[in-house]
Amino acid sequence: MPSLILASASPRRLELLARLGIVPAAVDPAEVDETAGAGELPLPYARRLAAEKATAVAARHPGCVTLAADTVVAAGRRILPKAEDEATARRCLELLSGRRHRVITAVSLIDAEGRARHRESVSIVTFKRLTEAEVDRYLRSGEWHGKAGGYAIQGRAEAYVRFLSGSHSGVVGLPLFETRALLEAGGVMPGEGDLG
């Protein structure tokens, strides 16, 4: 089987791949401009970034299979930022409080021959109405740092999720159903018919 390169620095994506029994040969994060284009909608934005990350990293690893993903939190047509400071995280949490939002994770795989394949998961998440004390407590945890939409569902924020429809692993950052299908198509893991 060809070597797999994970184009992400996310420890969560490594942990999720491990659930599929996959350990990448290398982790090589892509450095791409993540600025959304004027009027760019959340789903096309996630697809574009995942594809750009995969393309950038695949060029550095010929003959390998490259896997990349991008997760976007969207409130309506609005793309929420990755929270790099507490004020941004607070704004995100206050916006998401008591309302439904989408978490889109697009996954791109470029196989050893250079063929690109793409999948995505779209999940619906609804938070309870958050009190000011709950927002303050979550901000003190620091889990929000670097997270799309200012929260990590695999941490304390999960206690605020009133409803989730879709892929829990997709909300974390790598939808396992879609990723498994891509890895099988890319020859990195056996298909169901190949298991002995």
N, C-alpha and C positions, 0 to 999 in steps of 0.2 A: 504494500500500500504506500502511496506517496506520503511525504511528510506534511503535517498540517501546521500552518503558521496562523496564530491568532493575532489579528490586527487590533488589539485593544489592551490597555493597561489595567482594565477593570478586574479586580480580584473576584468579583461576583460572577463575571462571565467564565473565568477559569473554574470556579466552583460548580457552575451549572454544566459546563462541558464534562466535568468529572462525573456527574450523575449519568452521563451517557457512556461512561467508561473511556472517555477520550482525554488524553494528555497531549497538548500540542508539543511539537518538536521545538518551537520557539514562540516567544511573545514579542511582537514588534509593533508597538503602537504607531498608528498613522498620525502624522501632523498635517491636518488639513484645515482650511479656513471654514469655521462652522457658522459663519454669518448667513442668516436667511436672506434670500433675495427679496426685493420689493414685491409685496403681495404674494409671496410664496406660501402655499398652504402646508399644514403639518405633515400629511402623508407624503406628498412629493418631496418635501424637505428631508424627511427621514430616509426615504429611498435614495435620494441623491447623495446624502452624506455617507450612507453605508456603502454605496457603490464606489464613491470617490476614495474612501478609506481602503477598500479591498484593492482597487486598482493601484493606488500608491504603494501599498505594501507588496503586492504580487510582483511588481516590477523589480523589487529587491531580492526576490526569492524564486527565480525561474525553476520550473520543474516541480514546484511544491503546490499545495492547495492552500489558498488563503481565505480565511473567514473573518468577516467584519460585521459590525452591527452598530446601529444608532437608535437611541431611545429618545422619544419626544413626548412631552406632556403637553396636551392641548386643551384649552378651555374655549370651546367654540372653534373659531378660525384662528385664535390667538395661540402662538407658540410660546410657552413659558420658558424662561431662561434656566440655565444651570445656575444654582445658587452658589456664588462665590463669596458672598458676605451675608451677614445676619439680616440686614435690611431687605435684601432681595428675597431671602428665604421667608421672612415675615410677610412680605407682600404676596408671595405665592400662596402661603398657607391661608392667609385671609381671603384670597380670591377663591381658593378651592373649598373653603369651609362651607359645609352644608350643601354643596352642589356636586353635580356629576361632571366628570371630565374623561378624556380619552388618553390612554397611554399607548403609543404606537412604537413598536420596535421593528425596524427593517433589518433584514439579514442578507448579506451578499456573500457569495462564494465564488472564487475564481479557481477552476480546476487546473491540474498540471499541464493541460494543453492550452490554457488561456481562455477557456469558455466560462462566461459569467452566468450565474444563476441567482435569482432573487426571490425572497419570500418576505412576508411581514405578518405580524399579528397586531390586531387592534382590540384593546381591552377597554371596558368601561368601568370606572372606579367612582364610587360616591363616598365622600367623607361625611361623618357626622358634623353637626354644627359645632365648631371648636370654640371653647371659651378662651378668653384672653390668657387665663392661667395655663391652659393646655398648650397654647401656642408658645408661651414663655418657657414652659417646661421642655417642650420639644426642641426649641432653639438652644437651650442649655445643653442638650445631649450632644450637639455637634454633628448628628447624623446627616443633617441636611447638606453639609458642605460638598460642593461639586455635583449635587444630584439634580437632575432635571425636575423642575417643578418644586424643588426645595424639600423633597422628602424621599425616604427609602422605605419601600413597603416591607422589606425583609427585616426591618428593625421595629422601633417603637411605634412608628406611624401605622403599622398594621392594626393596632388596637383602635384606630380612628376610622377604619374602613367599614362602612355600613353595608356596602354592596360591591361585588366585583363580578363582572361577566367577561369571560375571555381567558387569557393565559396568565396565571400568576407568575410563571417564570418569565413571560414576556414583559410584565411590569417590572420585574427585578432587572431585566436587561438582556435576556437571551431566551426567546421562546423555544422550548425543547422540541415540541412537535415539528415545527417548521425547520429548526436547525438539524434535527435528525434526518429529515427528508433531503436536505441539501447535502449533508455529509455522505449519505448513501449514494446520491447521484454523482457526487464528486469522487467516489471510490475510496473514501477515508474510513468508512465503517461498513460492515456487511449489511445487506438488506435482510429483511425478515426471512426471505426464502433461502438465504445463505447460512443461516444459523444452524449449527448442528447439535 
